[in-house]
Each structure stands twice: as structure tokens, then as C-alpha cells.
Amino acid sequence: MSSATRQEQELQQRLFADKCRRLHSHLLSTKTLLREIGDYNRTKWPVHYPLARIARAHESQANSYSNGSSGLRRSNSMLNASDATLVNSLAPTPVRRAMTAEDMTQLATGSGSSSHTAGADADISSAGRLLDPSDLSVLKLDLRLSYHADSDVMGSLEESSIARLFDERLSQCEVHIDKLIARVADKSSKILVTGDLNAGKSTLVNALIRHDILPFDQQPCTMLFCEVVDASQNDGIEEIHAVPDIHKYNRLDPLTYTVVKMSDLEDVVMENDEQYQQLKIYTKDKRSDQQSLLHNGVVDVALIDSPGLNRDSLKTTQLFARQEEIDVVVFVVNAENHFTLSGQDFLLNAGNEKAHIFIVVNRFDAIRRKDRCERMILDQIRDLSPLTYAERDDLVHFVSAHEQLAAERTGSVSSESFSRMEKCLRSFTLEQRFKSKLAPAQRYAMNVLFDVQYLAAENVASATKRIQEINALLREGMPKYETLLQERKESTRQAEAVLDDSCLEVRRHTTAHLTNTSVHLQDVAEKVMYPGLISLWSYAENVLLTMVRHLEHEVY
């Protein structure tokens, strides 16, 4: 490796590390924002969620879908015209300009310049919708009980119930962002090889490492996740670890795994009775760093072979959840079947985060009319992942992994299509790490912020409408309120007048009574018998006590 090339790689590594730090900071800020929204939703005021509008949007889509297709149609794994319309409506929407707080307020209140209002007409319905509810991608509540806006289910859900569902969704997003933060911090790259049953995923992994290590068959054979990594991560020892609990796995602790012999690998992979969660396969690739994907001299790479979609609901759910931990998704398509419905669901779900999917159309050698097959699959990709279609020359490849393995066994020259696919995958994983590793996390965070923007605008509109209703009620009740104020004032004046008169009467009566009592005190004193001069002092005390008792009697 030349000095200039080494310096260029070091520069790229520094730039990548800087972008990782910045993205890590943005992800933490996004998580903090979601937590603040959750706290506000729980403790202060339930966040208004436009459930009815979203339901009407789903109902409108369903009506348009049903109107577009008449009668029964045959079951097919490929998209027909009406299927393409539905998938196109579910595809990720292009990036739109972020609205400012001023924009939200103006849209909610109907104020602002005429030009601004005219430009916003495309996003506002007569009901006051600020953006299309189908734009929600991450924070959309999945209520499968009913998608009818006027149904009893919609009417029975109170704001508090919706707020609890929304709070659970926020918690799920926070957990996902934690996984993204861990992915960004992880210096290695994980490549998930997935697809439908019998698409040739294990064969493709074997062809990529130039080694028949994973078992393959005409029937579905992979029953658990198999992670293939370079043996340099295991002190150069080729070994297979069967892991019961992947979260507790530590290669330095033999108690966390069971060593599997190569001769027993096929039985473990094909007949795993939920005993192991994953296989860690440490192997060697004899090629140079410039050719090998596993030991490339740049980053540690893991190839993860997965069970096929539709194997069973549990495996499919695990696969959907596992893709959250993956940097690059290599989706393997059987050229004979094209994209099945399960494959479409997986790509649409992954599209919330990953704008670019590396797609390998396998068994292309078995197709007679290759141009027609290529055209039909590309049409499907255009609807499922527009950005992948835009870079189809680098991200979509039509190969035969079986032919490549056969050529490797016989020492023949590798096929040009497979070599180009391998080169593009290496470039996408190693040289374009900004796109393959960081862009999915950035895309997810942007989708979250777009959803928050939409919900904030809806809450501004809802709050503005509620304020207007309250103001209308206040204006309606103001005359009655003013009348009550006047009546209270008059009642207060009359009560004060009555109180003043009563006080004067009490004063007059009290003064007259006390004056009369004091005048007749002499009569009371005369009732005390005079005992003589010797008892004069006692007589004076008796007179005083008698007059005091008489005054107390009259006063109280």
C-alpha cells in the first residue's frame, strides 16, 4: 500500500470519526426531545394525535385500491398494476423542507401572506390538515382493529387512551435510538443477508467468503442466525460457537457458548430446536486484504446469514427486529419468484431507516428471458425503494452464487457479474461507510423529527381551534357576565345601606338604654340596706357590687 493511499485512508477515517461524533450528538438530542414530549404527554397535557385523519387517509387509500382493481385476481408473488399503486403509496416520501415554528403558527391560524398560503394549499385540506397524515412513518400508531374514521373503535378511544399508546410508541423509538447510538459507536460493520425462503442466501455467503462453510439445500435449511467473521477475531483459530444467549456471549468465557464441530454444523443449522440463538463462525479467507470482505484492512466485517422470511411468524419477527442492529442489508431475491409480499413488507419496514438496500438477484442463470426478468424486478425496486433504484447500477446485481462456487471449486475464472457485485458490496460497506453505516441512523432521526414536526403542527392547530372555541364561548357569555356584575354591584350597595341603617339603629338603641340604666342606678343603690356607721365600708362595697351587677345585667 502506497504512502498516498495510506494517508487518504487515514483522512477518511478521521472524517468518518468526526461524522460519527456529530451524529451521536444529534441522536442523543433526538432522544432527549422524545423524552421531553413523553413527559409532557404524561404529566402536563395529552398530546393531540390526529387519529381520525389518519384513519380517513387509510380509508381513502383502501377505497382507491379497491376501485382500481375489479373482481378477483389470481395470486402472484409479482406486483401487478394495482399492487404497484399500493406499494407506491406506502413508499417513503421524499425529503421535504422543515417548517419553522412561525410556519406552523401561520398554517394553524390561517394567517400569513397570500403567497405563503397559496404555497401551503397543497398540504392543507378543508379540515385544516397541515400535512398528509400518511407522511407519518416512525410515530404512526398501528391500530389494526379498524381503519374506518367513523367506526365505533375510533369513537371509543379517548384522548387518554391514545396518549398512552403514543407514549408506548415514543418509548419504542427511544429504544431504537439507543440501538442506533450503539451502532454508530461500534467500529465494525454488520451485513445481514436476508430474503425469502430458498433464495440462496447461504450459497451467496459461501461464495462471498470463497468457502463452503454454511450448509445449503434445495429445501429451506437455515433455522437460526449464522454470523460469519474473520478468524483473526478469535486469535486466528477457525471455530464455531453455538450461542444460547447472544447478549451474554463472550468468546473468552467457554460457559457462554458450545463449540460445534464442522461435521455437526449442518445438523445444528438445520435442526435447531430453539436451543441456540445464533452461531458465531470464525473462518479464514485466504485472499488478500484488497479482495477479501472479512479481513479488509479497514474495519471488522460480519456476514450474518438469516432464516428465510415466511419460515414462521416468530422467525420473521426476529428478522424484522434484527435488522435494527444491522449496518448493511443485503436482500437476496430469487430470480424465479421476484419480490414476494413478505419481501415487500420487509423492504418497506427497513425503508423507514435504510434508504439504500443492497439487492442481489440470485439464480439469474436459470432465467431464459433475462432482459424481461431484469426489467420487471427493477420496476418493483423502483416502487419499493426509490433511492435504491436511483443507484441501481451499484446496488442491484443479477448473479448466480451457485455458478461462482462451482468456478471456485474448479479453479475457473469468476463470473464478471459476481465480481462486480462483490466489488460494489465492498465499496458500499467499506468506502461508502457514510452511506451504509451512518446514513440509516441519520434517516431514522430525520423521520422522527419530521413526524414530530407534523404532530407539533397538528397540536398547534388543535390548540388554536380550542382557544378559538373558548374565546367564542367567552364572547357569548360576556353580556350575561356584565349583567351579573351590575347586579352584584347593586346588591352590594343595597346590603351596605341596610348594614349602615342597622348599625345606626343599634347604636341609638344602645345609647338610649345605657343612658336610662345609668340614670336609674340610684334606685338600685337605695335597695341596699344601710347597716349603720360601724359597717359603712361594707355598705359602700355592697352598693358598688349591686350597681356593677345591674349594669352587667342590662348590658349583656
Secondary structure, 3 states (H helix, E strand, C coil): CCHHHHHHHHHHHHHHHHHHHHHHHHHHHHHHHHHHHHHHHHHHCCCCCCHHHHHHHHHHHHHHHHHHCCCCCCCCCCCCHHHHHHHHHHCCCCCCCCCCHHHHHHHHHCCCCHHHHHHHHHHCCCCCCCCCHHHCCCCCCCCCCCCCCCCHHHHHCCHHHHHHHHHHHHHHHHHHHHHHHHHHHCCCEEEEEEEECCCCHHHHHHHHHCCCCCCCCCCCCCCCEEEEEEHHHHCCCCEEEEECCHHHCCCCCHHHCEECCHHHHHHHHHCCCCCCCEEEEEECCCCCCCCCCCECCCCEEEEEECCCECCCHHHHHHHHHHHHHCCEEEEEEECCCCCCHHHHHHHHHHCCCCCCCEEEEECHHHCCCHHHHHHHHHHHHHHHCHHHHHCHHHHEEECCHHHHHHHHHHCCCCCHHHHHHHHHHHHHHHHCHHHHHHHHHHHHHHHHHHHHHHHHHHHHHHHHHHHHHHHHHHHHHHHHHHHHHHHHHHHHHHHHHHHHHHHHHHHHHHHHHHHHHHHCHHHHHHCCCCCCCCCHHHHHHHHHHHHHHHHHHHHC
